[in-house]
C-alpha cells in the first residue's frame, strides 16, 4: 500500500510557523501594554502625591516660589501622565492589530489542516476500496478454483 502524502505539507508547516510567530508578537504586544499601564499607574500615583503635598503646603503656608514650583511640577507630571496614557492607547491598538494578524494566520492554518484531513479521508477511502477490490478478487479466484476442481464449498 502507498503512504499518505499531503502535497501542501510545506505550506501547512509555513502556516503553522506564521501562526506561532503572530502569537509571539501578540504576546509581546500584550506585555508591552501591561508594562505601559503599570508605568502610567506609577505616574498617576506620583502626581497624586504631588497634589497632596501642594495641599499640605497650602494649609500650612509657604512662600510663593514654593507654590509655583509645586504647581509647575504637577503640570509636568500631569503632562507626563497624559503621554503615558496615550502610549497605553497606542499599544492597545497594536495589540488589536497583532490579535487580528494572529487570527488570520490561525484561519489560514486551519483551512490547510481541513484540506489535509479531507485528503487523508479520501486516501483512506481509496485504500479501503483497493483492499476490498483485492479481497473480492481473492474470493472470486477461490470460487473459480473451487468450481474448477469440483469442490462444493
C-alpha positions in Angstrom: 0.0 0.0 0.0 1.1 3.5 -0.7 1.9 6.0 2.0 -0.2 9.2 2.6 1.5 12.3 1.4 -0.1 15.7 1.6 1.1 17.8 -1.3 0.6 21.1 0.6 2.6 19.9 3.7 5.2 22.6 3.2 2.6 25.3 3.0 0.9 23.9 6.1 4.2 24.0 8.0 4.7 27.6 6.9 1.2 28.5 8.1 2.0 26.9 11.5 5.2 28.9 11.7 3.4 32.1 10.8 0.7 31.5 13.4 3.3 30.8 16.0 5.2 34.0 15.2 2.0 36.0 15.1 1.1 34.6 18.6 4.5 35.6 19.9 4.1 39.1 18.5 0.7 39.3 20.1 2.1 38.2 23.5 4.9 40.7 23.3 2.4 43.5 22.4 0.2 42.5 25.4 3.2 42.5 27.7 4.1 46.0 26.4 0.6 47.2 27.2 0.7 45.8 30.7 4.1 47.4 31.3 2.8 50.8 29.9 -0.3 50.5 32.2 2.0 49.8 35.2 4.2 52.8 34.3 1.1 55.0 33.9 -0.3 53.9 37.3 3.0 54.8 38.9 3.0 58.2 37.2 -0.6 58.7 38.4 0.5 57.9 42.0 3.4 60.3 41.8 1.1 63.0 40.5 -1.5 62.4 43.3 1.3 62.5 45.9 2.5 65.8 44.5 -1.1 67.2 44.6 -1.4 66.1 48.3 1.9 67.8 49.1 0.7 71.0 47.5 -2.5 70.8 49.6 -0.4 70.4 52.7 1.7 73.4 51.7 -1.4 75.5 51.1 -2.8 74.6 54.5 0.4 75.3 56.4 1.5 78.2 54.3 4.7 78.7 52.3 6.4 81.2 50.0 5.1 81.9 46.5 8.1 80.4 44.8 7.5 77.0 46.5 3.8 77.1 45.5 4.8 78.0 41.9 7.4 75.2 41.8 4.9 72.6 43.1 2.2 73.8 40.6 4.7 73.6 37.7 5.9 70.2 38.9 2.2 69.0 39.0 1.6 70.3 35.5 4.7 68.5 34.2 3.6 65.3 36.0 0.1 65.7 34.5 1.6 66.1 31.0 3.8 63.0 31.5 0.8 61.0 32.7 -1.2 62.1 29.7 1.7 61.0 27.4 1.9 57.6 29.2 -1.9 57.1 28.9 -1.7 58.0 25.2 1.1 55.4 24.9 -1.2 52.8 26.5 -3.9 53.6 24.0 -1.4 53.3 21.1 0.0 50.0 22.4 -3.6 48.7 22.9 -4.2 49.4 19.2 -1.0 47.5 18.4 -2.4 44.6 20.5 -5.6 44.7 18.5 -3.7 44.6 15.2 -1.5 41.8 16.4 -4.6 39.8 17.5 -6.1 40.3 14.1 -2.9 39.1 12.4 -2.8 36.0 14.7 -6.5 35.2 13.9 -5.8 35.5 10.2 -2.8 33.2 10.4 -4.8 30.8 12.5 -7.6 30.7 10.0 -5.2 30.1 7.1 -3.6 27.2 9.1 -6.9 25.7 10.0 -8.0 25.9 6.3 -4.9 23.9 5.3 -5.4 21.4 8.1 -9.0 20.8 7.0 -7.7 20.3 3.4 -5.2 17.8 4.8 -7.9 15.9 6.8 -10.1 15.7 3.7 -7.2 14.5 1.6 -6.4 11.9 4.2 -10.1 10.7 4.3 -10.0 10.4 0.5 -6.7 8.5 0.8 -8.1 6.1 3.4 -11.3 5.6 1.3 -9.2 4.8 -1.7 -7.1 2.4 0.3 -10.2 0.7 1.6 -11.6 0.5 -1.9 -8.4 -1.1 -3.1 -8.3 -3.6 -0.2 -11.9 -4.6 -0.9 -11.1 -5.0 -4.6 -8.2 -7.4 -3.7 -10.4 -9.3 -1.2 -13.1 -9.6 -3.9 -10.6 -10.8 -6.4 -9.3 -13.4 -4.0 -12.8 -14.5 -3.2 -13.6 -14.8 -6.9 -10.4 -16.8 -7.5 -11.3 -19.1 -4.7 -14.8 -19.6 -6.0 -13.5 -20.2 -9.6 -10.8 -22.6 -8.3 -13.3 -24.5 -6.2 -15.7 -24.7 -9.1 -12.9 -25.9 -11.4 -11.8 -28.6 -9.0 -15.3 -29.8 -8.4 -15.4 -28.8 -4.7 -18.8 -27.9 -3.3 -17.6 -25.4 -0.8 
